[in-house]
Amino acid sequence: MPERRSARLLPRAEQQLRANWREGRYRDGTPYAFTCPATPRYRHQWYWDSCFHAIAWRHFDPARARAELRTLLRAGRLDGFIPHTVFWDRPALWRRAPFYATPSLFGSMSTATIQTPLIALAWELVAAASPDEPGFGAEALTQLRLHYDWLERERDPDGDGLITIIHPDESGLDDSPKYDPVFGWMSHHRPGYFWLVERCRRLGFSSHAIIERYPEHVEDVLVNVFYALSLRSLSRLLGEGAQGVYTQRAERTERALVERCHDERTGLFFDLAGPEERPVAVSTWSALAPLALPGLPAELRHRLVTEHLLDRRRYRAHTGIPSVALEEPAFRPGWEVFRCWRGPSWMNSAWLLVPALRELGYDDEAARIVESLARAVEREGFREYYNPLTGEGLGARGFGFSTLLVDLLAPAPAG
């Protein structure tokens, strides 16, 4: 039965990606080709969405996967900054423009904020699926190095190996309840978010100036897990040895996550907020994300599984992996405007954590999670997220990165 379901869903995933594909030229003549997350709400190119789209595309059309990542890299600056959101084919409409952290209120090509930096990880996976273009893996190494060097220089001012976000949406988790104690009235779903954007705009989005002046910033666990994974991917793409500079940086980030973010009492990994680096003790799937780090001590990884992912009071739900623990007061499994990371299950959560379950020997649980999401997609389509208690599809329809399901269902493409 799982094989038959997979055979039905893979063509639907390809059809969805092709429906969301956009090609053209920016007003200055720069070519672009990317997968928009979903219309009409998400028309633009988003950093981590494009990485996830490319990872899914590599199963069907590696050339489009490569084009997606090249377009994302093309949107970056010469110093290595790559924006969160890029407005290639149309500007942000007036009703939504104030939500974007752009250098100016209207007319900007892109935001001045980052997003969870996984392009090197996506680049490595796509390169492995590109035997028809063997030079792809090496073609952008200079730009990728600039990007990760920029992140270290601009977002790790204290040099502890953990990079910092200055807006809740820089992680991609926008309205997660873990940000409520940090950003308060300026949280993503509250009116003060407009002021959060504006005060950063007045400082030219200088992360050093913002971090020095304001206490609302976070060393985010999920962001740093992807940062460490990507540093290791970059090291492999470069062909560095075990002691290569990017391998060393990945190890430093991983050590910092264990030494500074791990909470011995709960076994979870908590974000560090503000200049005091105060742990934010809210249980979200971000607190489970270090499970994806192969170098994490085995006892810590098993504890995340047995005490949290396998616990029906916490994360073992009917469908997928909830974005917030079921026992958290902030848990909301349904749809709310601007409040979508407060309980629903997302495909990228499973994509990150399920391989670790398989690696650690929890094959039955991994299969159960994937099967639950496959059933939901078969019934509801590729939705933005799903109710973890019922499997109901919620949010945007035809959502691009929910096609990550193919990466969980299909064997990895041959490299």
PEUR-V379626 format. One record per residue. RES is the residue in one small letter. PSI is psi in whole degrees, 0 to 359 (* if undefined). OMEGA is omega in radians with two decimals (999 if undefined). Layout:
RES:PSI:OMEGA
RES:PSI:OMEGA
This chain:
m:314:3.09
p:323:3.14
e:320:3.13
r:320:3.11
r:318:3.11
s:317:3.14
a:329:3.11
r:323:-3.00
l:329:-3.10
l:314:3.08
p:326:3.10
r:323:3.11
a:315:3.12
e:317:3.11
q:321:3.14
q:315:3.12
l:318:-3.14
r:325:3.12
a:331:-3.09
n:1:-3.06
w:139:3.13
r:136:3.08
e:152:3.09
g:201:3.09
r:138:3.05
y:167:-3.05
r:341:3.09
d:5:3.11
g:355:3.13
t:126:3.13
p:149:3.06
y:155:3.05
a:116:-3.08
f:170:3.11
t:116:3.09
c:144:-3.08
p:313:3.13
a:141:3.04
t:153:0.04
p:352:-2.98
r:319:-3.04
y:85:-3.04
r:346:-2.93
h:187:3.07
q:125:3.08
w:142:-3.04
y:295:-3.01
w:331:3.04
d:314:-3.12
s:323:3.07
c:316:3.11
f:320:3.09
h:315:-3.13
a:321:3.12
i:321:3.09
a:318:-3.13
w:329:-3.02
r:342:3.08
h:338:-3.02
f:318:-3.01
d:83:-3.11
p:332:3.12
a:320:3.09
r:325:3.07
a:316:3.14
r:318:-3.13
a:323:3.13
e:313:-3.11
l:323:3.07
r:321:3.12
t:317:3.12
l:316:3.13
l:325:-3.14
r:335:-3.14
a:350:-3.09
g:170:3.10
r:168:-3.13
l:338:-3.13
d:356:3.10
g:351:3.09
f:134:3.01
i:127:-3.03
p:160:3.07
h:311:-3.05
t:137:-3.14
v:132:-3.11
f:77:-3.05
w:306:-2.93
d:348:3.13
r:146:3.10
p:163:3.04
a:134:3.14
l:157:-2.99
w:331:-3.13
r:334:-3.09
r:340:-3.08
a:318:-3.12
p:343:3.13
f:340:-3.07
y:138:-3.11
a:72:-3.11
t:158:3.12
p:324:3.06
s:162:-3.01
l:323:-3.14
f:151:2.99
g:358:-3.14
s:147:3.10
m:331:-3.05
s:171:3.05
t:166:3.08
a:16:3.14
t:163:3.13
i:179:2.89
q:167:-3.09
t:118:-2.88
p:81:-3.10
l:20:-3.08
i:325:3.13
a:322:3.08
l:313:3.11
a:320:-3.13
w:317:3.14
e:317:-3.14
l:318:3.13
v:321:3.10
a:321:3.13
a:337:3.14
a:17:-3.05
s:56:3.10
p:340:3.12
d:347:3.11
e:74:-3.00
p:342:-3.14
g:357:-3.07
f:319:-3.07
g:327:-3.04
a:351:-2.95
e:335:-3.05
a:23:-3.06
l:323:3.12
t:315:-3.14
q:320:3.12
l:319:3.09
r:318:3.10
l:320:-3.12
h:310:-3.10
y:333:3.01
d:321:3.09
w:316:-3.14
l:317:3.12
e:318:-3.06
r:318:-3.01
e:336:-3.04
r:7:3.05
d:63:-3.03
p:334:3.14
d:359:3.04
g:27:-3.10
d:0:-3.14
g:351:3.13
l:123:3.11
i:157:-2.97
t:145:2.97
i:147:-3.09
i:354:3.07
h:145:3.12
p:329:-3.10
d:354:3.11
e:339:3.08
s:343:-2.97
g:352:-3.09
l:4:2.96
d:272:-2.96
d:19:-3.13
s:139:-3.14
p:345:3.10
k:342:3.12
y:348:-3.11
d:314:-3.14
p:342:-3.08
v:306:-3.03
f:345:3.05
g:236:-3.08
w:350:3.10
m:11:3.11
s:162:-2.99
h:326:-3.05
h:10:-3.11
r:157:-3.05
p:331:-3.11
g:350:3.10
y:326:3.12
f:322:3.12
w:322:3.09
l:315:3.10
v:315:-3.03
e:320:-3.11
r:328:3.04
c:324:3.09
r:320:-3.14
r:336:3.09
l:13:3.10
g:23:-3.11
f:30:3.03
s:109:-3.05
s:324:3.12
h:316:3.14
a:319:-3.12
i:314:-3.11
i:324:3.14
e:324:-3.02
r:325:-3.01
y:147:-3.12
p:352:-3.05
e:83:3.04
h:158:-2.94
v:133:2.86
e:99:-2.92
d:130:-3.07
v:310:-3.11
l:315:3.13
v:317:-3.08
n:334:3.01
v:312:3.11
f:326:3.09
y:313:3.14
a:316:3.12
l:320:-3.11
s:324:3.06
l:322:3.10
r:321:3.07
s:316:3.14
l:320:3.12
s:317:3.12
r:321:3.11
l:324:3.12
l:341:-3.10
g:27:3.13
e:154:3.01
g:186:-3.08
a:335:-3.10
q:22:3.13
g:157:-3.03
v:321:-3.11
y:330:3.00
t:316:3.12
q:320:3.12
r:321:3.08
a:317:3.14
e:322:3.12
r:319:3.11
t:317:3.14
e:318:3.09
r:318:-3.13
a:323:3.09
l:317:-3.12
v:313:-3.02
e:331:-2.98
r:335:-3.08
c:340:-3.10
h:132:3.11
d:111:-3.04
e:325:-3.08
r:314:-3.07
t:339:-3.05
g:358:-3.11
l:169:3.09
f:119:-3.05
f:145:3.02
d:157:3.06
l:124:-2.99
a:137:2.97
g:181:-3.11
p:334:3.11
e:351:-3.10
e:56:-3.12
r:128:3.10
p:135:3.11
v:98:-2.97
a:69:3.05
v:130:-3.06
s:104:3.04
t:171:-3.11
w:340:3.04
s:325:3.14
a:346:3.09
l:347:-2.96
a:326:3.12
p:346:3.02
l:331:-3.09
a:354:-3.12
l:109:-3.10
p:332:-3.10
g:356:3.11
l:140:3.10
p:135:-3.03
a:322:-3.10
e:326:3.11
l:321:3.12
r:314:-3.14
h:325:3.14
r:320:3.09
l:324:-3.13
v:304:-2.99
t:324:-3.07
e:347:-3.05
h:301:-3.09
l:332:3.14
l:0:-3.08
d:120:-3.11
r:341:3.09
r:348:-3.00
r:283:-3.00
y:355:3.13
r:92:-3.04
a:175:3.14
h:318:-3.06
t:123:3.04
g:205:3.12
i:115:-3.11
p:147:3.13
s:345:3.07
v:142:3.13
a:138:-3.10
l:332:-3.10
e:352:3.13
e:137:3.09
p:331:-3.10
a:356:-3.07
f:124:3.08
r:109:-3.02
p:344:-3.04
g:195:-3.08
w:134:3.01
e:143:3.11
v:127:3.10
f:14:-3.12
r:72:-2.98
c:357:3.10
w:31:-3.06
r:25:3.10
g:318:-3.09
p:156:3.10
s:134:3.12
w:153:-3.09
m:326:-3.09
n:336:3.06
s:312:3.12
a:321:-3.13
w:322:-3.14
l:320:-2.94
l:330:-3.09
v:317:3.10
p:326:3.11
a:322:3.07
l:317:3.13
r:317:-3.13
e:324:-3.08
l:359:3.08
g:8:3.12
y:58:-3.02
d:321:-3.12
d:318:-3.14
e:321:3.08
a:315:-3.14
a:321:3.14
r:316:-3.14
i:312:-3.12
v:317:3.14
e:322:-3.14
s:321:3.12
l:323:3.11
a:319:3.09
r:318:-3.12
a:317:3.13
v:319:3.13
e:323:-3.11
r:319:-2.97
e:347:-3.05
g:181:3.14
f:94:-3.12
r:165:-3.12
e:319:3.12
y:173:-3.01
y:147:3.06
n:119:-3.06
p:343:-3.11
l:335:-3.04
t:340:-3.06
g:3:3.13
e:136:3.09
g:137:-3.05
l:165:3.09
g:207:-3.05
a:147:3.03
r:155:3.14
g:44:-3.01
f:124:-2.97
g:308:-2.98
f:358:2.95
s:347:3.02
t:356:2.97
l:344:3.07
l:327:-3.11
v:330:-3.13
d:336:3.10
l:333:-3.09
l:322:-2.99
a:151:3.01
p:150:-3.13
a:140:3.12
p:146:-3.14
a:139:3.13
g:*:999
